[in-house]
Amino acid sequence: MDTDQLKIKNLLVGIGGSISVLAVPSYLTLFAHFFKEVKVIMTPSAARLLPRETVNLLCAGAYTDEQEFSQEISHVELTRWADGLVILPATANTMGQAANGLGDNLLTTAILAYPEPIIYFPNMNERMWRKKSLQRNIKTLEADGDIVVEPSHQMAYEVASGKMRPNYTIPSKENVMKVIYKQLVGNVQTVSKS
């Protein structure tokens, strides 16, 4: 993978309110290594799980609904700045709103304003993932030209039960980078930090 092609690109990352938000800092650190700049939009529920101030340390700017509106943090300006938009983790709620053209927070309005394909990395409970309405929303997103990456099926902590259970989680950092690279640059076989 020719990472020099990513060094000239800006990546906008949307963070949904899933428990896997706790793993996002390691992904942001990796993105910061590969991209020119990385900015983040957090849903209100994501900001309750992981403080915006913490995320802000790992990127060029982290934004939430609670900040005062300005040109710099408007959904339109953020999407004009971005060469790629990734939703990680993508919750059923965020994907449902996106599939149905709804925008009730900064992230979902940014999704509506972004003109290129968006990459979604879902993370959710096994029952939610199998729900017909969610699968219908995923088909709608894909029909609209977006990319919904199949999550990893593995044992993960489930907040609802407080136990480890089979769940659908975001892929490894290496696999996430492969998907992003393929979308923004072209085909890729391996990912390495050269």
C-alpha positions in Angstrom: 0.0 0.0 0.0 1.4 3.4 -1.0 0.6 5.4 2.1 1.9 8.6 0.6 -1.4 8.8 -1.3 -3.2 9.1 2.0 -0.9 11.7 3.4 -2.6 14.3 1.2 -6.1 13.4 2.2 -8.3 14.5 5.1 -10.4 11.9 6.9 -13.7 12.7 8.7 -14.7 10.1 11.3 -18.2 9.9 12.7 -18.4 8.1 16.0 -21.7 6.5 17.1 -22.7 5.7 20.7 -21.8 2.0 20.9 -19.7 0.5 23.7 -16.9 -0.1 21.1 -16.4 3.7 21.2 -13.9 2.8 23.9 -11.7 1.2 21.2 -11.9 4.3 18.9 -8.8 6.1 20.3 -6.5 3.3 18.9 -8.1 3.7 15.5 -7.7 7.5 15.6 -4.1 7.1 16.4 -3.6 4.9 13.4 -5.6 7.3 11.1 -3.5 10.2 12.3 -0.4 8.3 11.2 -1.7 7.8 7.7 -3.8 10.9 6.8 -3.0 14.5 6.4 -5.6 15.4 9.0 -8.3 13.6 10.9 -11.4 15.3 12.4 -14.2 13.7 14.3 -17.9 14.2 14.8 -19.4 12.5 17.8 -23.1 11.7 18.4 -24.4 12.9 21.8 -24.4 9.2 23.1 -20.8 8.7 21.9 -19.7 11.8 23.8 -21.3 10.4 27.0 -19.2 7.3 26.7 -15.9 8.9 25.6 -15.4 12.6 26.4 -14.9 14.9 23.4 -11.9 16.5 25.1 -10.1 13.1 25.1 -10.9 12.5 21.5 -9.7 16.0 20.7 -6.2 15.0 21.8 -6.0 12.4 19.1 -7.1 14.4 16.1 -7.3 17.9 14.5 -10.7 18.5 16.0 -13.6 16.7 17.6 -17.1 18.1 17.4 -20.4 17.4 19.1 -23.9 18.9 19.1 -23.1 20.7 22.3 -20.7 23.1 20.7 -21.9 26.5 19.4 -22.6 26.5 15.7 -19.9 28.2 13.6 -18.8 28.0 10.0 -15.8 25.9 11.0 -17.9 23.2 12.6 -20.9 23.3 10.4 -21.9 20.0 8.8 -21.4 21.5 5.4 -17.9 22.9 6.0 -16.7 19.6 7.6 -17.9 17.6 4.7 -16.3 20.0 2.2 -13.0 19.6 4.0 -13.2 15.8 4.0 -11.8 13.5 1.3 -13.4 10.5 3.1 -16.2 10.0 5.6 -16.1 6.9 7.9 -18.6 6.0 10.5 -16.9 4.0 13.2 -18.7 2.5 15.1 -21.9 2.8 13.1 -24.9 2.1 15.3 -28.3 0.8 14.1 -29.7 4.3 14.9 -27.2 6.2 12.8 -27.5 3.8 9.9 -31.3 3.9 10.1 -31.4 7.7 10.1 -28.9 7.8 7.2 -30.9 5.3 5.2 -34.0 7.3 5.6 -32.5 10.7 5.0 -33.0 12.0 8.6 -30.6 14.4 10.2 -31.2 15.2 13.9 -27.6 15.7 15.0 -24.3 17.0 13.7 -23.2 13.6 12.5 -26.4 12.7 10.6 -26.6 16.1 9.0 -23.0 15.7 7.9 -23.9 12.3 6.4 -26.7 14.0 4.4 -24.3 16.7 3.2 -21.5 14.4 2.1 -21.7 13.8 -1.6 -19.3 10.8 -1.9 -19.8 7.2 -0.7 -19.6 6.8 3.1 -18.0 3.8 4.8 -20.0 2.3 7.7 -18.3 0.0 10.2 -21.3 -1.4 12.3 -21.0 -2.6 15.8 -24.0 -4.0 17.7 -25.7 -6.8 19.6 -26.3 -10.0 17.6 -30.1 -9.6 17.8 -30.0 -6.0 16.5 -27.7 -7.0 13.6 -30.1 -9.7 12.4 -33.2 -7.5 12.7 -35.0 -7.3 9.3 -35.4 -3.5 9.5 -31.7 -3.0 10.0 -30.9 -5.3 7.1 -33.3 -3.3 5.0 -31.6 -0.1 6.0 -28.2 -1.6 5.1 -29.5 -2.5 1.7 -30.8 1.0 1.2 -27.4 2.5 2.1 -25.7 0.2 -0.3 -28.2 0.9 -3.0 -27.4 4.6 -2.5 -23.7 3.9 -3.1 -22.4 3.7 0.5 -20.3 0.9 1.8 -21.4 -1.1 4.9 -18.5 -3.3 6.0 -19.5 -6.7 7.4 -18.6 -6.6 11.2 -16.6 -9.3 12.9 -18.6 -11.9 14.7 -16.8 -12.7 18.0 -17.1 -12.7 21.7 -17.4 -9.2 23.1 -18.6 -7.5 26.2 -22.4 -6.8 26.1 -23.5 -3.8 28.2 -27.1 -5.0 28.5 -26.2 -8.3 30.2 -22.8 -7.3 31.6 -21.4 -10.5 30.1 -19.2 -11.7 27.2 -21.5 -12.8 24.4 -21.3 -13.4 20.6 -21.7 -9.9 19.1 -20.9 -8.1 15.9 -17.9 -5.8 16.3 -15.8 -3.4 14.2 -13.1 -5.1 12.3 -9.4 -5.0 13.2 -7.5 -1.8 12.6 -5.6 -3.4 9.7 -8.9 -4.5 8.0 -10.4 -1.0 8.5 -7.4 0.6 6.9 -7.6 -1.8 3.9 -11.3 -0.8 3.3 -10.6 2.9 3.6 -7.5 2.7 1.4 -9.4 0.8 -1.3 -12.2 3.4 -1.3 -10.0 6.5 -1.3 -7.0 5.3 -3.4 -7.6 1.9 -5.0 -6.9 -1.8 -4.5 -4.8 -2.9 -1.6 -3.3 -6.3 -0.6 -1.4 -5.5 2.7 -1.2 -2.7 5.2 2.0 -1.7 6.8 3.4 1.2 8.7 6.5 2.0 6.7 
